[in-house]
Amino acid sequence: MIPFLALIRKDLQLFFSDRRAVMMSFAAPILIGSFFGYVFGGSSNSGDPGRTTVLIVDQENGTVSKDIASKLKAEKSLDVKTATLEEAREQVRKGAAPVAIVIPPNFGKLATQAFFRADQKPTVTLLTDPSHQAEAAMIGGLLTGHVMQAVSKEAFSGQMGKESALDGLKTLNDDTTMPAEQRNALRSILEGVTKYDGQAALGGDGGGLSIPFTTSTEQLTSNSGTAYNPYAHSFGGMAIQFILFMGIDVGIGLLLQRQRGLWKRFRAAPLSKLELLGSRAVSAMLIAMIILAVVFTFARVVFNVRLDGSVAGFVAVCAAFGLMTATYGLLIAAVGKTAEAARGLSVLGTLLMVMLSGAWVPSFLFPGWLQNLTKLVPARWAMDGLDAMSWRGLPASEAVMPVLVLLGFSALFGTIAVLRFRWDED
């Protein structure tokens, strides 16, 4: 038992000898657990809930449509903006807004009449981003409640409601198919609506309240009209995650080479810091591009994932992200003192980047400040660029901003890596 206990003591001493590695072993699960707990419920008490952008296209511009818009704007979870139909289609297709609500002309009149006659219900169109189905379902539920409230108010308190009740009385007098008992009950309700304000209504079929409108959903994806393929987003997200882990391996590999004394040999050779780090950056970038090419080729062959956008834009995004990943690995090697400590810190940073990019967790669940913070995360721009060039079917111009941002991060990481590069361990 003595040798056995000695080996156990040796492993524990080695573990606790590296304070950075020990701290990250404890800090990583604590921080990630705190993040998920905050996003999935803890943020509800922060007073800063995440707000989902919703566009309203008001083609009626009447009392009922304005009432619906005001009620939606009062929702703390929504950021409601007005737009034209063309603007709404373009913004939803680009991913700038997950849902747009199109209220048709004469909606208030037709919906009010639908309280007394079940036919001729107006249709509200929801333009949705197919990668944000959770947001679309939430907004659809809120819309139903607010429409019922606004239309019932108009039906039993407004002028259109009284006019619809009078029309309903005329139709009722000509209807010989309805049983006499139901006809008398409905006539009493309609006559009451014409004289007094009410709080309830009888549906046109005698079976209770009827929702006075219908909805139709139109998913906006590429210009080619191809249906949304969820595998496109999932393959992009997972490719980004594991390429970033490949960048960690680049940095850890350089640290291990330094621990083994290989950097001293490189220093003796006619190699500059820029040549050594530059060669590693280019090779890592090429590996990242190869991984993306293989992943999306597999997705195309097996799951019919298409590049409906610009192929040149897709290649540019892949190259920019590959370079960013390579310089990220060099940064790890430059600032890390030991491979163990650098591994824990870089894994934590990578996981947070992937989570904030929207690859795992829908961004609308984030509190408002965190949604803004994701714009400072390079993986978010890589995710947006791959989505834009694949299933969104956007032109090459939409790849310019993601590429520029990724190149900016590459320059920042690369500069820090060169300045902090050390041939020898401290």
C-alpha positions, 0 to 999 in steps of 0.5 A: 500500500505504501507505493500505491499511496505514494503514487496517489500523493505524487499525482495530487502534488503535480495537480496542485503545483500548477496554480493556474491549471487548478484555478481553471479546473474549478473556474470553468464549470462554475462560470459555464454553469453560472452562464446557463443558469443566468440565461435560462431563468436567472436573467428574469430578475435582472430587470434587463430581459432579452428583447426580440425584434419584431417588424409590423407592416400595418397595411390597414392603419386603422383603430384596431391595427394601431391598438394591436401595435401599441399592445405589442410595443408594451411587451417587455420582451419585444422590440417592435418596429414599423416597416414596409412590406419590402423592408420587412421581407429583406430584414427577415431574410437577412436575419436582422429580425426573426418575425414580421407581422403583416396586418392586411387592409380592412383587417379591423372591419373584417375581424369585427364582422367575424365575431358575428359571422364565422366566414370571411376571416381576415388573414394575418401573415407572419414572415419568419426566419426559419432558424428562429422557430421558438421566437416565431411561436412566442410572438404568434401566441402574443399576437393572438391574445392582443388581436382578440383583445383589440377586436373584441373591444371594437366589436362591443364598444366601437362603431364598427362593432355596432355596424357589424351587429346591424349587418348580423341582424339583417343576415339573421332575419334571412337565415332560415336554417338556424334553430329558433332557440339559437336565433332568438338568443343570437338576436338578443345579443346583437340587439344588445350590441347595437345599444350597449357596450358588452364584454362577450360575444356569441360566435356565428355558429352558435358555439361560443367565441370564435377567433376573428382572424387566421394566420399564415406563415411564410418562411423567408430563406434564399432567393432560389425559393429552396426550403429551409434546411436546418442542417445548414445552421447546425453543420456551420455551428459545429464546424466553427466549434471544432475548428476553434478547438483545433486552434487550441491544439495549435497553441498547446502544441507550440507550448509543448515544443517550448517545454521540450526545448525545441524553440531554442533549436529554432532560435539557433536556426535562421528563423525569425519570430515572424517566420515561425509564427507565420508558418504555423498561422498559414498551415492552421488556416489551410487546415481550417478551410479543409475542415470546412470544405469537407464538412459542408461537402458531407452536408451537401451529399448526405443532407442536401445542404446547399450554398444558395448564396455566393460561393466566393463569399463563402470561401472568403468567410471560410478563409477569414475564419481560418486565419482568425482561428490560427491567430487565436492559437498563436495567442494562446501560445504567446500568453500561456505559461504552461500547456495545462493552464493554457488549455483550461483557459482556452477551452473556457474561452472557446466554449463561451465564444461558441455559446455567444455565437448562437450555435447552441443557444438561441440569442433571443434568450440572452438578456439585452446587454448580452445580445449586444456583447455578442457583436464583440465575439468573432464566432458570432460573425463567422456564424452569421457569414456562413448562414448568409452564404448558405441557407439564407442565399444572400449575395457576396456583399453580405459577406464583406462585414463578417470577413472584415471583422474576422480579419480585424480579430486576426490582426489583433490576435496576431499582433499580440502573439508576436509582441508576447512571444518568448523563446524560453519559459519563465 
